[in-house]
Amino acid sequence: MKLQDSQFTKEFLKLSWKHYGILGFFWGNLILLTSCYVVSPEKFLLMKWGYSGSGKTISDKVALYYLEPPKERFATGEDDIPYLVISSRLTPAGLGKLFKEQKLQASNFARANLILYEDLSKATTAYLQKTAVAFLAALTESRTLDDITSDGVGLGIEISKKKKKCMLSGTPSQLEFLTSQDVFTEYVDRRSLSLFVLLSPLEWKERIRRSKVGYFQRDDDQIIREWQQIICESYRNSGVQKVMSVPDKLLAYNSQSRLRVYTKMLQFKRFPENLMLMIDAIAKGHAILNGRNYTIDEDYEVIDKLFGRFLYLGYVRKKEFLIIEEILRSDSGTLKISELANILRLRARSENLPDARMVERTIRNYVDISRYLIIENGMIKISPHLQSLIKDWEKQVREVIK
């Protein structure tokens, strides 16, 4: 893949490689995809799913750099706050209480254009997790608190000056619970886009190697600042001048890559009319980052070939995700069913370990319906489809930085 009119993207990935090696490819693309969402004008919920240490929250906070002062850096208004990071639980009832105390309209929450819910694990119960996700999805469509809260606050309370963009990060366990709820399948899904953050075997080994030499013994703020410096250096080296927006009339509607992305993602998205809006939003964001106020086929090609690794896994089930992760972490890239069963039993962290035969049967059931796993001679390995997704992605990234 050759980039002709996306010099910032090219320079950013080069510097990501220079600083972090093969992990830079992974994290650089994740940051770039998140940044495309952050600078685009569209309002929907962006969710990242993966295990601790995969870069979900770091990439969110690095992308927010585009919304910081000076105001000409994609700012949206004198009285607005570009973003607000929430690290504790979030409920309509809590906001209703603030309104009742006449604190809400003057609060940062009401003025923020983007809400980042830092970690869904901070919502300590299943009810709070479901409520937080549904509420964030609602904020992308509405400015009012429509339901009566536990504090008895009435209907139609205006809680914000405008609709909001929202982001959150969570684990596959949380995703599995949420996707089993009607509110997700009938409400949240149509207003959200999910990214799946999964390290390849080479990336996992590189992460372990760097950890052993103390490379990651820094706090998150240091890592975020380093990525912000990479962004600044990429703009200096590329000579790209940032723009503010991309009008709909200047979208590359006839792009072949646009149709290709849509066709691939339609396999696991229930609401096609909103899907195209989200794809166009990411393309707009990529054009904005690269100093263009119009999109071209190249913007959609980037989504397909560079961002597809995070977008094309669909809704992976929790146990399927666990199996895939353990296979990718293994030295040989394969595991016996009995070995895998013991690993998963220990990961359950329960005093009463599940029966080994039951776990093996569950593994077989998941592998039978998975696009990403296969079983051969009693050995579990990742499927040719997933191997191809990772290898083709790495090939495309290497071609970009040549």
N, C-alpha and C positions, 0 to 999 in steps of 0.2 A: 504494500500500500504506500503510495506516494502522496504527500501533502504539498499542494502547490500554493494554496491561498490560506493556509492556517499555520503561519510561522510561529505564533505564540505556542500552540500545541506542540509543535515540533521541538522548539527550544526547551519547553517545560519538561518534556519526556527525556530529552538529552540530559538535562541537569538532574532529573530524578534518578536516572541511571548512574550518573557520575557520583552522586551522594550515597545511594543505597543499593547499587547493583541490581540484581534481578528483583529484589523486593521493591526497588524504586519503580519498576515497570508496573507492578501491582498497585502500590499505594498511589503512585502518580496518576494512573488512570482513574482510580477511585476518587481522588481529590478533584480531578478534572471533571468527571461526571457530576459530582456533587456541586461543583462551582457552576456548571452549566445550568443546573436547576436554580441555584441561588440568584443568579443574575437575570434569569428569564422573567417575564412579566406574569406568567400564568400562575394560578392559585390551585395547588393540589397538595396532597400529603405524600412526602417522600419517606419511605421506611427502609432501613437497612437491617438485615438479619444475618447473624454470625456469632461465633463464640468470642470470648474475651481475648484481646490481643490481636484481633484481625484488622484493626484500624478503622472501625466504624465511627466512633465518636471523634477521634483525632481528625479524620477527613472532614467531618461536619464542621468542626471548629476552624480548621484551616480555610475552608470555603467561605466562612463568614467574614474573612478578611476583606472580601470584595465589597462588603457593606459598611465598612468602617470609614471614618473621616480620612481624607478630606471629602466634602460633600459631593464633589464632582465624580467620585468613585461610585457610580450607580446609586446615589442617594435619591430619595423619593419625596422629600418635602421638609420644610423648615420645622414643623411641629411633630414630625414623625420620629420614632426611634427605629433604626434599621432592623434590629433583631433583639430578642430576649431569650436568654438561656434559662430553662427551668430544670432544676435538679431534684425537686421533691415531687410529691404527688400533686395531681391536677384534676379537679372535679368541678362540675357546674355548681354544686352546692357551695364549694369554697368561694367561687366567684360571686354567687348570689349573696353570700354573707358580706363580702366586700362592698357590693352594691348597696346593701341595706345600711352599711356603716358610712355610705357616701364617700368611699375611697376608690371606687373602681374607675370612674371616668377620668380621674387625674393620674391613674396609675400607669406604670410603664407597660403593663399588659395591654391596656386599651390603645396605646399609641404605637405599639410595635407592629412592624410590617411582616416580620417572620418570627415564628416561635420554634425554638429548638428544645424538644423534650429530651434531655441529655441521655437518660438511661431508663428504659421501661422497667427495669428491675427495682427502681426506687418505689414503684407502685407495688406495695408489698402483698396485695391480695389479688386473686383473679378478677374480682369485681372492679377494683381500682384500675387494673390494666385494661380491661374491656372498656370502662368508662373513659379513661384517658384517650385511648385510640379513637373511639367514636366521637369524642368531643373535638379532638384535633381535626378529624375529617370534617366535622360540621363547621369549624371555623373557616374552612376554605370556601364555604358556600353561603354562610350567613353571618350577620353582625349581631344577632340577637340571641338571648338565652330563652329558648322557647318553652322548655319544660319547667314545671314547678319543682323547686328544689326542696331539700329537707328542712331548709330554714323558712319555708312558707313564702318565699318571694314569688310574685306573680309572673304572668306570661309576658313575652315580648320585651324583655329588658335589653336595651342596647348595650352591649359590652365592648364594642369596638367601633372605631371610626370607619373601618373598611374591612373587607374580607382579608384573610391572612394566608400566607404560605406557612406550612408546618413541616417539621422534620422530627424523626425519632429513630432510636436504635434499640434493638432487642435481640433475644436469643431464639433459636429454632423452637425451644420448648414453649416460649410465649406465643410464637407464630402458630404452632400446632393447636394450642388452646383457642386462639382468636379465630382461626379459620373454621373452627367447628361451631362458631356462634352465628346465628342468623344476622345479627347486626353487622358482622363483617361481610358476609357473602352478599347481603342485600343493600348495604349502605356504604361501608368503608371501602370496599373493593373498587367501586366505581369512581371514587375520589382519590385514589392512591396509586402509587407506583412502588414496587418492591425491588430492592437490590439484594443479591445474595453474595456474601463475602466469604470466600473459601480459598485458602492457600493451596497451591499445587505442591507436589512432593519436593521439587527443587526450591521453591520459596520457603517451605517449612524448614528444610535443612539449612538454608541460609539464615533463617531467623534463629535457629538453635546455635549455629556457628557464631553469629554476632553476639548472642546473649552470653556465650561462654567467655568471650573476651571483654565483656562489660560494656558493649557498645550501646545497649539500651538502658543503662543505669542512669537515666536522666528523667527529670519529671516531665509531665506532658507539656507544660508551658514552654520548655526549651525546645521540644520537638516541633511544636506548633510554630514557634518563631523561626526555626530553621526552614520550614516549608514556606513560610511567608517570605523569607529572604529569597528562596528559590523562585517564587512568583515574581518578585520585583526584578530579579536578575534576568528572568526570562523575557520580561517586557523590555528591559534595556537592550538586551542582545538582539531581540527580534525587531525592534523599532516599531512595534505595533502601537497604534493610538487607539485607546478604548472609546467605544461608542455607548450610547445610552439604551437603545432599543432596536427591535426589528419589526416593522409594521407587517401585519398579516398579508397585505397585498404584495409584499416582496419575498414571500416564501416560495421555495422551489417545489411547487405542488406536483410537478410532473417528474420529479426525481425517481429514478429506478430504485435507488437505495432506500428512499422513503417507503416505497411499497414493500420492499423486501423486509425491512424492520417490522412494519405493520403485520405482514403475513406471519412472520415468526412468532410475534408476541400474541397474536390473536388466538393461538392454541391454548393459552391459559388465562386470558383476560375475558371476563364475562361481558364487558360493556364496551363494544368497539368504538362507539361515537366519542367517548372520553379518551380512549387509548390514542387516537390520532392527535388529539390536542396535546397530550403529554409528550408524544414523540416530537411534535413540532416545537414544543417548549424547550426541550433539550437541544434541538437543532438551533433554535434562536439563541439560546445561551452560548452555544459553541461559536456562533457567528459573532456575538457581542464580545466574547473573550478575545477573538482574533481580529477585532477592529472593523468588522463589517456590519452595516445596517441592512443586510439582506442575507438570505441563506442560499446555499448552492448544494449540489449533490454531495460534495465533499463533507458537509456537516452531517448528513444522514449516513454517509459511508463510515464516518468516525463512530457513530452510534452502533452501527452494525458490526464493525470489525474490531473496534477498541473497547466499546462499552458493553458489547454483547455478552461478554463473560459474566457480567453481573446481572444482566437483564434476562438472559435466555435459560436460566435454570428453572423458571416457573415457580410454582409453589411446592418446594421440596418438603416432604414430611419430616417431622422432627427425628424419628428413628432412622429414616433414610439418610438424613443429614449426618447423624452420628456415625452410621456405617461408612458413608463416603469419607468423612473426615479421618476415621481410623485407618481406612485403606490408604489414603493419601499420606498419612503420617508414617506408615510402616516402611521399613527399609527396602523391602522387595516389591512393594506395590500390590501384594496379595496377602491374604490371610486365610487360614483354615477356618471353617465355620466354628469349630470348637474353640479355637483361639479367640476369635472375634466375640463369641458368646461370653467368654470369661472377662474380656476387656469391658464389654458393655455391662456385665453384672457388677463389676467393681465401680464403674462410673455411676451406677445407680445410687451409691452412697447410702445404702440402707442396711440396717442391722440384719434384717431378714432378706438375704439375697434371693432374687427370683430363681426359679428352677432352671437349670442349664438346658434341659431338653425343651422347655417352653421358650426360652430365649432363642435357641437354634431354630425352632419352628417359626418364630416371629421374623427372624432374619430371612429365612427362605421366602416367606410370604411377601416381604418388602422387596426383595430382589426380583421376584417373579413379575412384579408390576412396575419396576423402576426402569427409566430410560438411561440411568446413569450407572447401573451396577449389573454385573453378570456373574454367574456361577459356572465353574468348569472343574470337573473332577474333585468336587468338594472344596474348591478354593474360590473365595470371593475376590473379585477385582473390579476396577472401574471399567465401564463399557467403552467400546470404541467411539461412541458418540461424545462422551465426556472427555476422553483423551484427545479427540480431534478438536473439541472446543478450546481446550487449554493450549494445545500445540499450535493451532492456527492463530490463536490470539497472540502468542509469543512471537510467532513469525511476523505477523503484521506490525507489532510494536517495533521489532528490530529493524524492519524495512523503513519505518517512519524516521528513525534517528540516524540512518546512514547518511 
